[in-house]
Amino acid sequence: MLWWQLILVAYHKLLIHNDWGEFVNQLNTYFGQPNLTQASKHALCALKMQDYQHVNKYMIKFSEHATHTGLNDVVLYGEFYWGLAERIKDQLLSLD
């Protein structure tokens, strides 16, 4: 906030005053993830479905990170399966 206040006082006619998209772009430029791809890959590796969690919640979190990784479907399928709760994996084993 301190950074933005200084900019807004110094430059009264900035595009961010009237353009929400430009404001968000500027925030991401200065404060966003410097390497979104790498951060998303790490987040996928760390993502684990909890035993009490619904699979839908896991799928949503997985999809949020997967879209930024650039990984192919085969790798993503493996990562998805690896992070599933054991109870879900057990159910999948019983399927044809």
TORKOL-4160 file (C-alpha; in steps of 0.2 Angstrom, whole numbers, padded with zeros to 4 digits, m for minus):
96
<pt num="1" X="0000" Y="0000" Z="0000"/>
<pt num="2" X="0014" Y="0012" Z="0004"/>
<pt num="3" X="0021" Y="0009" Z="m0013"/>
<pt num="4" X="0005" Y="0013" Z="m0022"/>
<pt num="5" X="0002" Y="0028" Z="m0012"/>
<pt num="6" X="0018" Y="0036" Z="m0018"/>
<pt num="7" X="0015" Y="0032" Z="m0036"/>
<pt num="8" X="m0003" Y="0039" Z="m0035"/>
<pt num="9" X="0002" Y="0055" Z="m0027"/>
<pt num="10" X="0017" Y="0057" Z="m0039"/>
<pt num="11" X="0007" Y="0053" Z="m0055"/>
<pt num="12" X="m0011" Y="0059" Z="m0055"/>
<pt num="13" X="m0015" Y="0053" Z="m0073"/>
<pt num="14" X="m0010" Y="0035" Z="m0072"/>
<pt num="15" X="m0020" Y="0022" Z="m0082"/>
<pt num="16" X="m0023" Y="0012" Z="m0066"/>
<pt num="17" X="m0035" Y="0026" Z="m0060"/>
<pt num="18" X="m0049" Y="0021" Z="m0072"/>
<pt num="19" X="m0044" Y="0004" Z="m0078"/>
<pt num="20" X="m0046" Y="m0011" Z="m0067"/>
<pt num="21" X="m0037" Y="m0023" Z="m0078"/>
<pt num="22" X="m0022" Y="m0011" Z="m0079"/>
<pt num="23" X="m0022" Y="m0010" Z="m0060"/>
<pt num="24" X="m0022" Y="m0029" Z="m0059"/>
<pt num="25" X="m0008" Y="m0030" Z="m0072"/>
<pt num="26" X="0003" Y="m0018" Z="m0062"/>
<pt num="27" X="0000" Y="m0027" Z="m0046"/>
<pt num="28" X="0005" Y="m0043" Z="m0054"/>
<pt num="29" X="0020" Y="m0035" Z="m0062"/>
<pt num="30" X="0027" Y="m0029" Z="m0046"/>
<pt num="31" X="0020" Y="m0041" Z="m0033"/>
<pt num="32" X="0015" Y="m0057" Z="m0043"/>
<pt num="33" X="0024" Y="m0073" Z="m0043"/>
<pt num="34" X="0041" Y="m0071" Z="m0052"/>
<pt num="35" X="0041" Y="m0088" Z="m0059"/>
<pt num="36" X="0023" Y="m0094" Z="m0060"/>
<pt num="37" X="0027" Y="m0110" Z="m0069"/>
<pt num="38" X="0040" Y="m0116" Z="m0057"/>
<pt num="39" X="0029" Y="m0111" Z="m0042"/>
<pt num="40" X="0014" Y="m0121" Z="m0049"/>
<pt num="41" X="0025" Y="m0136" Z="m0052"/>
<pt num="42" X="0030" Y="m0136" Z="m0034"/>
<pt num="43" X="0013" Y="m0133" Z="m0028"/>
<pt num="44" X="0007" Y="m0148" Z="m0038"/>
<pt num="45" X="0021" Y="m0159" Z="m0030"/>
<pt num="46" X="0016" Y="m0153" Z="m0013"/>
<pt num="47" X="m0003" Y="m0155" Z="m0016"/>
<pt num="48" X="m0011" Y="m0170" Z="m0006"/>
<pt num="49" X="m0029" Y="m0174" Z="m0004"/>
<pt num="50" X="m0034" Y="m0176" Z="0014"/>
<pt num="51" X="m0043" Y="m0192" Z="0020"/>
<pt num="52" X="m0058" Y="m0181" Z="0025"/>
<pt num="53" X="m0058" Y="m0170" Z="0010"/>
<pt num="54" X="m0070" Y="m0172" Z="m0005"/>
<pt num="55" X="m0062" Y="m0176" Z="m0022"/>
<pt num="56" X="m0070" Y="m0161" Z="m0030"/>
<pt num="57" X="m0060" Y="m0149" Z="m0018"/>
<pt num="58" X="m0044" Y="m0158" Z="m0023"/>
<pt num="59" X="m0048" Y="m0157" Z="m0041"/>
<pt num="60" X="m0051" Y="m0138" Z="m0041"/>
<pt num="61" X="m0035" Y="m0135" Z="m0032"/>
<pt num="62" X="m0026" Y="m0147" Z="m0044"/>
<pt num="63" X="m0033" Y="m0138" Z="m0059"/>
<pt num="64" X="m0028" Y="m0121" Z="m0052"/>
<pt num="65" X="m0010" Y="m0126" Z="m0052"/>
<pt num="66" X="m0010" Y="m0138" Z="m0067"/>
<pt num="67" X="m0015" Y="m0124" Z="m0080"/>
<pt num="68" X="0001" Y="m0114" Z="m0076"/>
<pt num="69" X="0014" Y="m0129" Z="m0077"/>
<pt num="70" X="0015" Y="m0132" Z="m0095"/>
<pt num="71" X="0016" Y="m0151" Z="m0091"/>
<pt num="72" X="0009" Y="m0164" Z="m0103"/>
<pt num="73" X="m0007" Y="m0174" Z="m0099"/>
<pt num="74" X="0003" Y="m0190" Z="m0095"/>
<pt num="75" X="0013" Y="m0181" Z="m0082"/>
<pt num="76" X="m0002" Y="m0172" Z="m0075"/>
<pt num="77" X="m0012" Y="m0188" Z="m0074"/>
<pt num="78" X="0003" Y="m0196" Z="m0063"/>
<pt num="79" X="0003" Y="m0180" Z="m0052"/>
<pt num="80" X="m0015" Y="m0181" Z="m0050"/>
<pt num="81" X="m0016" Y="m0199" Z="m0045"/>
<pt num="82" X="m0001" Y="m0197" Z="m0033"/>
<pt num="83" X="m0009" Y="m0184" Z="m0023"/>
<pt num="84" X="m0026" Y="m0193" Z="m0021"/>
<pt num="85" X="m0031" Y="m0200" Z="m0004"/>
<pt num="86" X="m0027" Y="m0218" Z="m0001"/>
<pt num="87" X="m0046" Y="m0222" Z="0001"/>
<pt num="88" X="m0049" Y="m0215" Z="m0017"/>
<pt num="89" X="m0034" Y="m0225" Z="m0024"/>
<pt num="90" X="m0041" Y="m0241" Z="m0016"/>
<pt num="91" X="m0058" Y="m0238" Z="m0024"/>
<pt num="92" X="m0049" Y="m0235" Z="m0041"/>
<pt num="93" X="m0040" Y="m0252" Z="m0040"/>
<pt num="94" X="m0057" Y="m0261" Z="m0038"/>
<pt num="95" X="m0063" Y="m0254" Z="m0055"/>
<pt num="96" X="m0061" Y="m0263" Z="m0071"/>
